[in-house]
Protein backbone atom coordinates (compact mmCIF):
# COMPACT_ATOMS: atom_id res chain seq x y z
CA UNK A 1 0.00 0.00 0.00
CA UNK A 2 2.85 2.42 0.74
CA UNK A 3 4.30 1.73 -2.70
CA UNK A 4 1.08 2.66 -4.49
CA UNK A 5 0.68 6.09 -2.87
CA UNK A 6 3.79 7.64 -4.50
CA UNK A 7 2.85 6.18 -7.87
CA UNK A 8 -0.67 7.62 -7.69
CA UNK A 9 0.56 11.08 -6.72
CA UNK A 10 3.24 11.00 -9.44
CA UNK A 11 0.55 10.38 -12.05
CA UNK A 12 -1.38 13.46 -10.90
CA UNK A 13 1.68 15.68 -11.00
CA UNK A 14 2.45 14.84 -14.64
CA UNK A 15 -1.04 15.69 -15.96
CA UNK A 16 -0.92 18.55 -18.52
CA UNK A 17 -2.69 21.78 -17.55
CA UNK A 18 -6.23 22.37 -18.77
CA UNK A 19 -6.52 24.39 -21.99
CA UNK A 20 -7.63 28.00 -21.52
CA UNK A 21 -11.36 28.62 -21.95
CA UNK A 22 -12.55 29.46 -25.44
CA UNK A 23 -13.25 33.15 -26.02
CA UNK A 24 -16.86 34.08 -26.69
CA UNK A 25 -17.84 34.21 -30.36
CA UNK A 26 -17.72 37.63 -31.98
CA UNK A 27 -21.03 39.47 -32.32
CA UNK A 28 -23.00 39.19 -35.54
CA UNK A 29 -22.32 41.84 -38.14
CA UNK A 30 -25.22 44.32 -38.09
CA UNK A 31 -27.70 43.64 -40.88
CA UNK A 32 -27.40 47.13 -42.37
CA UNK A 33 -23.66 46.59 -42.81
CA UNK A 34 -24.05 43.10 -44.24
CA UNK A 35 -26.36 44.17 -47.08
CA UNK A 36 -24.88 47.52 -48.02
CA UNK A 37 -22.00 46.11 -50.09
CA UNK A 38 -24.20 44.26 -52.55
CA UNK A 39 -25.76 45.39 -55.76
CA UNK A 40 -24.41 46.57 -59.03
CA UNK A 41 -25.84 49.07 -61.44
CA UNK A 42 -27.89 47.16 -63.99
CA UNK A 43 -26.89 47.98 -67.55
CA UNK A 44 -29.59 47.39 -70.17
CA UNK A 45 -28.78 44.95 -72.97
CA UNK A 46 -29.30 47.45 -75.78
CA UNK A 47 -27.62 50.42 -77.36
CA UNK A 48 -27.37 53.16 -74.77
CA UNK A 49 -28.28 56.76 -75.34
CA UNK A 50 -26.25 59.63 -73.95
CA UNK A 51 -28.99 60.07 -71.34
CA UNK A 52 -28.73 56.37 -70.37
CA UNK A 53 -24.98 56.63 -69.88
CA UNK A 54 -25.35 59.78 -67.78
CA UNK A 55 -28.07 58.19 -65.62
CA UNK A 56 -26.06 54.97 -65.16
CA UNK A 57 -22.90 56.92 -64.29
CA UNK A 58 -24.77 59.01 -61.70
CA UNK A 59 -26.36 55.88 -60.22
CA UNK A 60 -22.98 54.17 -59.95
CA UNK A 61 -21.42 57.25 -58.29
CA UNK A 62 -24.24 57.25 -55.70
CA UNK A 63 -23.73 53.54 -55.04
CA UNK A 64 -19.98 54.03 -54.71
CA UNK A 65 -20.45 56.86 -52.20
CA UNK A 66 -22.93 54.74 -50.21
CA UNK A 67 -20.50 51.80 -50.13
CA UNK A 68 -17.71 54.09 -48.93
CA UNK A 69 -19.89 55.34 -46.06
CA UNK A 70 -20.88 51.76 -45.27
CA UNK A 71 -17.24 50.68 -45.24
CA UNK A 72 -16.43 53.49 -42.82
CA UNK A 73 -19.28 52.34 -40.53
CA UNK A 74 -18.00 48.75 -40.76
CA UNK A 75 -14.48 49.80 -39.75
CA UNK A 76 -15.87 51.85 -36.84
CA UNK A 77 -17.93 48.82 -35.71
CA UNK A 78 -14.84 46.59 -35.85
CA UNK A 79 -12.79 49.13 -33.89
CA UNK A 80 -15.57 49.25 -31.28
CA UNK A 81 -15.77 45.47 -30.75
CA UNK A 82 -12.06 44.60 -30.94
CA UNK A 83 -11.19 45.58 -27.35
CA UNK A 84 -13.82 43.16 -26.05
CA UNK A 85 -12.41 40.32 -28.15
CA UNK A 86 -8.83 40.60 -26.94
C-alpha positions, 0 to 999 in steps of 0.5 A, spaced: 500 500 500 505 504 501 508 503 494 502 505 491 501 512 494 507 515 490 505 512 484 498 515 484 501 522 486 506 522 481 501 520 475 497 526 478 503 531 478 504 529 470 497 531 468 498 537 462 494 543 464 487 544 462 486 548 456 484 555 456 477 557 456 474 558 449 473 566 447 466 568 446 464 568 439 464 575 436 457 578 435 454 578 428 455 583 423 449 588 423 444 587 418 445 594 415 452 593 414 451 586 411 447 588 405 450 595 403 456 592 399 451 588 394 448 590 388 451 593 381 448 598 377 444 594 372 446 595 364 440 594 359 442 589 354 441 594 348 444 600 345 445 606 350 443 613 349 447 619 352 442 620 357 442 612 359 450 613 360 449 619 364 443 616 368 447 609 369 454 613 371 450 618 376 447 611 379 454 608 380 457 614 383 451 614 388 452 607 389 460 608 390 459 613 395 454 609 399 459 603 399 464 608 402 460 610 407 458 603 409 465 601 409 467 606 414 461 604 418 464 597 418 471 599 420 468 603 426 464 597 428 470 593 428 474 598 432 468 598 437 468 590 438 475 589 438 477 591 445 472 586 447 475 580 443 482 581 446 
